[in-house]
Amino acid sequence: MKFEIVGEFHAIETIASGRQIRVLAMLRKRWGAGRWRKMKGLVLVRLRSGRIREAEVHWYEAHGIGKRDFRIKKLFK
């Protein structure tokens, strides 16, 4: 699902870090070595249809590399 992040993240939580991340090897190969964390948070997103909805978004981030691979896990009304 293609989307654009409109607002600021809030209610941010760490889901996993380091070796707990299943795709750690892929992250290191694609983006480089770092202290990777899988995160989740709530944010406003603009969907392909143009509608703006609040969503739970998951992503990976590492210090010095930034936030990567955003995915919508749940849409709210």
N, CA, C and O atoms as a DFTB+ gen file, in Angstrom:
308 C
 N C O
     1  1       0.850      -1.177       0.000
     2  2       0.000       0.000       0.000
     3  2       0.893       1.237       0.000
     4  3       1.708       1.416       0.905
     5  1       0.744       2.073      -0.994
     6  2       1.498       3.321      -1.075
     7  2       0.822       4.374      -0.210
     8  3      -0.404       4.484      -0.189
     9  1       1.632       5.142       0.500
    10  2       1.100       6.176       1.374
    11  2       2.173       7.229       1.614
    12  3       3.352       7.023       1.326
    13  1       1.726       8.370       2.155
    14  2       2.622       9.466       2.502
    15  2       2.376       9.831       3.961
    16  3       1.228       9.969       4.383
    17  1       3.432       9.985       4.719
    18  2       3.305      10.368       6.124
    19  2       3.047      11.863       6.184
    20  3       3.809      12.652       5.626
    21  1       1.959      12.258       6.870
    22  2       1.531      13.645       6.903
    23  2       1.923      14.321       8.218
    24  3       2.404      15.454       8.207
    25  1       1.728      13.650       9.333
    26  2       1.949      14.263      10.633
    27  2       3.202      13.762      11.330
    28  3       4.086      13.160      10.720
    29  1       3.247      14.029      12.622
    30  2       4.356      13.590      13.465
    31  2       3.978      12.283      14.156
    32  3       2.816      12.069      14.502
    33  1       4.958      11.418      14.353
    34  2       4.734      10.167      15.066
    35  2       4.464      10.445      16.542
    36  3       5.042      11.365      17.121
    37  1       3.584       9.650      17.149
    38  2       3.369       9.685      18.589
    39  2       3.098       8.256      19.070
    40  3       2.863       7.362      18.258
    41  1       3.130       8.048      20.357
    42  2       2.968       6.720      20.965
    43  2       3.981       5.735      20.369
    44  3       3.627       4.616      19.996
    45  1       5.239       6.162      20.285
    46  2       6.294       5.347      19.677
    47  2       6.775       4.297      20.676
    48  3       7.007       4.593      21.848
    49  1       6.919       3.063      20.186
    50  2       7.418       1.956      21.006
    51  2       8.456       1.166      20.219
    52  3       8.396       1.095      18.992
    53  1       9.405       0.573      20.935
    54  2      10.359      -0.347      20.330
    55  2       9.767      -1.741      20.406
    56  3       9.383      -2.192      21.485
    57  1       9.687      -2.428      19.276
    58  2       9.161      -3.785      19.221
    59  2      10.294      -4.792      19.421
    60  3      10.151      -5.756      20.174
    61  1      11.421      -4.561      18.740
    62  2      12.556      -5.480      18.812
    63  2      13.831      -4.706      18.537
    64  3      13.800      -3.631      17.938
    65  1      14.962      -5.265      18.981
    66  2      16.244      -4.629      18.704
    67  2      17.310      -5.697      18.536
    68  3      17.204      -6.796      19.080
    69  1      18.338      -5.353      17.773
    70  2      19.467      -6.265      17.587
    71  2      19.072      -7.606      16.990
    72  3      18.384      -7.665      15.971
    73  1      19.509      -8.675      17.629
    74  2      19.304     -10.023      17.106
    75  2      17.848     -10.482      17.149
    76  3      17.511     -11.496      16.538
    77  1      16.992      -9.771      17.845
    78  2      15.568     -10.109      17.878
    79  2      14.880      -9.814      16.546
    80  3      13.796     -10.335      16.283
    81  1      15.493      -8.993      15.711
    82  2      14.917      -8.612      14.413
    83  2      15.168      -9.733      13.422
    84  3      16.313     -10.126      13.194
    85  1      14.096     -10.249      12.831
    86  2      14.202     -11.388      11.907
    87  2      14.956     -11.048      10.625
    88  3      15.624     -11.913      10.059
    89  1      14.864      -9.824      10.165
    90  2      15.462      -9.438       8.884
    91  2      16.734      -8.614       9.084
    92  3      17.077      -7.786       8.239
    93  1      17.424      -8.834      10.181
    94  2      18.614      -8.045      10.508
    95  2      19.690      -8.144       9.423
    96  3      20.310      -7.139       9.075
    97  1      19.911      -9.330       8.896
    98  2      20.929      -9.503       7.844
    99  2      20.575      -8.676       6.606
   100  3      21.456      -8.069       5.996
   101  1      19.291      -8.648       6.230
   102  2      18.855      -7.865       5.072
   103  2      19.055      -6.380       5.321
   104  3      19.502      -5.661       4.426
   105  1      18.728      -5.899       6.538
   106  2      18.911      -4.489       6.865
   107  2      20.374      -4.091       6.775
   108  3      20.703      -3.046       6.213
   109  1      21.247      -4.915       7.323
   110  2      22.684      -4.604       7.282
   111  2      23.226      -4.627       5.868
   112  3      24.076      -3.808       5.517
   113  1      22.746      -5.557       5.048
   114  2      23.200      -5.636       3.654
   115  2      22.715      -4.427       2.847
   116  3      23.475      -3.848       2.070
   117  1      21.448      -4.050       3.036
   118  2      20.853      -2.966       2.253
   119  2      21.285      -1.580       2.730
   120  3      21.596      -0.717       1.910
   121  1      21.307      -1.356       4.058
   122  2      21.519      -0.016       4.591
   123  2      22.813       0.162       5.366
   124  3      23.226       1.296       5.607
   125  1      23.468      -0.931       5.767
   126  2      24.717      -0.825       6.505
   127  2      24.583      -1.231       7.957
   128  3      23.482      -1.399       8.480
   129  1      25.737      -1.386       8.599
   130  2      25.770      -1.797       9.996
   131  2      25.284      -0.660      10.885
   132  3      25.516       0.514      10.597
   133  1      24.624      -1.015      11.938
   134  2      24.114      -0.034      12.893
   135  2      23.369      -0.753      13.988
   136  3      23.184      -1.968      13.923
   137  1      22.943      -0.023      14.987
   138  2      22.142      -0.598      16.061
   139  2      20.678      -0.522      15.641
   140  3      19.981       0.444      15.954
   141  1      20.223      -1.544      14.933
   142  2      18.893      -1.560      14.357
   143  2      17.828      -1.852      15.401
   144  3      18.024      -2.660      16.308
   145  1      16.685      -1.168      15.249
   146  2      15.519      -1.370      16.098
   147  2      14.279      -1.418      15.213
   148  3      14.173      -0.676      14.236
   149  1      13.348      -2.292      15.562
   150  2      12.048      -2.289      14.900
   151  2      11.121      -1.474      15.789
   152  3      11.000      -1.751      16.983
   153  1      10.468      -0.471      15.213
   154  2       9.657       0.477      15.961
   155  2       8.220       0.466      15.454
   156  3       7.939       0.023      14.340
   157  1       7.303       0.971      16.309
   158  2       5.933       1.208      15.868
   159  2       5.438       2.502      16.496
   160  3       5.877       2.899      17.575
   161  1       4.521       3.142      15.801
   162  2       3.957       4.379      16.304
   163  2       2.707       4.754      15.526
   164  3       2.398       4.152      14.498
   165  1       1.994       5.753      16.025
   166  2       0.787       6.242      15.374
   167  2       1.104       7.545      14.639
   168  3       1.853       8.386      15.135
   169  1       0.522       7.694      13.453
   170  2       0.781       8.872      12.633
   171  2      -0.362       9.054      11.630
   172  3      -1.046       8.091      11.285
   173  1      -0.567      10.279      11.167
   174  2      -1.518      10.541      10.087
   175  2      -0.846      10.228       8.759
   176  3       0.296      10.620       8.521
   177  1      -1.570       9.511       7.888
   178  2      -1.039       9.161       6.574
   179  2      -2.041       9.550       5.499
   180  3      -3.250       9.533       5.727
   181  1      -1.527       9.900       4.322
   182  2      -2.380      10.173       3.159
   183  2      -2.299       8.949       2.261
   184  3      -1.225       8.597       1.772
   185  1      -3.435       8.306       2.047
   186  2      -3.497       7.110       1.218
   187  2      -3.532       7.478      -0.261
   188  3      -3.687       8.646      -0.616
   189  1      -3.388       6.482      -1.110
   190  2      -3.425       6.706      -2.557
   191  2      -4.694       7.412      -3.005
   192  3      -4.676       8.213      -3.939
   193  1      -5.798       7.107      -2.327
   194  2      -7.087       7.697      -2.697
   195  2      -7.186       9.171      -2.313
   196  3      -8.115       9.861      -2.733
   197  1      -6.222       9.660      -1.509
   198  2      -6.244      11.043      -1.069
   199  2      -6.796      11.225       0.336
   200  3      -6.680      12.303       0.920
   201  1      -7.397      10.167       0.879
   202  2      -7.946      10.231       2.238
   203  2      -6.824      10.297       3.261
   204  3      -5.778       9.673       3.084
   205  1      -7.040      11.050       4.329
   206  2      -6.073      11.140       5.418
   207  2      -6.648      10.378       6.601
   208  3      -7.748      10.678       7.068
   209  1      -5.896       9.388       7.087
   210  2      -6.339       8.534       8.188
   211  2      -5.209       8.367       9.185
   212  3      -4.037       8.518       8.841
   213  1      -5.567       8.055      10.425
   214  2      -4.555       7.712      11.416
   215  2      -4.232       6.234      11.251
   216  3      -5.126       5.417      11.030
   217  1      -2.953       5.895      11.357
   218  2      -2.528       4.521      11.146
   219  2      -1.439       4.133      12.139
   220  3      -0.684       4.974      12.627
   221  1      -1.382       2.830      12.425
   222  2      -0.239       2.281      13.152
   223  2       0.777       1.878      12.100
   224  3       0.492       1.057      11.229
   225  1       1.959       2.460      12.187
   226  2       3.008       2.231      11.199
   227  2       4.204       1.568      11.882
   228  3       4.601       1.967      12.977
   229  1       4.771       0.557      11.232
   230  2       5.985      -0.095      11.710
   231  2       7.138       0.291      10.790
   232  3       6.938       0.475       9.589
   233  1       8.349       0.414      11.349
   234  2       9.526       0.750      10.571
   235  2      10.773       0.276      11.300
   236  3      10.715      -0.139      12.458
   237  1      11.902       0.344      10.603
   238  2      13.204       0.033      11.194
   239  2      14.007       1.321      11.249
   240  3      13.890       2.170      10.365
   241  1      14.826       1.466      12.290
   242  2      15.690       2.643      12.356
   243  2      16.990       2.297      13.057
   244  3      17.052       1.400      13.898
   245  1      18.027       3.036      12.684
   246  2      19.341       2.893      13.305
   247  2      19.972       4.280      13.388
   248  3      19.772       5.121      12.512
   249  1      20.729       4.501      14.445
   250  2      21.397       5.782      14.646
   251  2      22.359       6.043      13.484
   252  3      23.145       5.169      13.118
   253  1      22.295       7.225      12.915
   254  2      23.157       7.594      11.807
   255  2      22.639       7.154      10.455
   256  3      23.146       7.605       9.428
   257  1      21.642       6.286      10.428
   258  2      21.061       5.803       9.172
   259  2      19.655       6.360       9.003
   260  3      19.279       6.776       7.907
   261  1      18.878       6.371      10.077
   262  2      17.540       6.936      10.040
   263  2      16.450       5.893       9.952
   264  3      16.697       4.704      10.153
   265  1      15.234       6.344       9.649
   266  2      14.060       5.478       9.570
   267  2      13.953       4.907       8.161
   268  3      14.105       5.623       7.172
   269  1      13.686       3.594       8.088
   270  2      13.599       2.917       6.791
   271  2      12.443       1.919       6.773
   272  3      12.004       1.456       7.826
   273  1      11.957       1.591       5.595
   274  2      10.986       0.524       5.349
   275  2       9.701       0.677       6.173
   276  3       9.412      -0.148       7.040
   277  1       8.941       1.728       5.897
   278  2       7.678       1.977       6.590
   279  2       6.595       1.040       6.072
   280  3       6.522       0.777       4.871
   281  1       5.744       0.530       6.983
   282  2       4.624      -0.318       6.611
   283  2       3.425       0.009       7.485
   284  3       3.554       0.151       8.701
   285  1       2.262       0.127       6.863
   286  2       1.020       0.323       7.612
   287  2       0.569      -1.040       8.115
   288  3       0.436      -1.984       7.337
   289  1       0.334      -1.139       9.423
   290  2      -0.153      -2.375      10.003
   291  2      -1.631      -2.306      10.345
   292  3      -2.313      -3.331      10.330
   293  1      -2.141      -1.116      10.653
   294  2      -3.535      -0.985      11.047
   295  2      -4.005       0.430      10.718
   296  3      -3.302       1.401      10.997
   297  1      -5.195       0.545      10.124
   298  2      -5.815       1.847       9.867
   299  2      -6.917       2.091      10.875
   300  3      -7.665       1.174      11.216
   301  1      -7.025       3.331      11.357
   302  2      -8.073       3.709      12.293
   303  2      -9.016       4.679      11.608
   304  3      -8.655       5.313      10.616
   305  1     -10.240       4.794      12.144
   306  2     -11.234       5.693      11.548
   307  2     -10.894       7.134      11.780
   308  3     -11.629       8.020      11.343
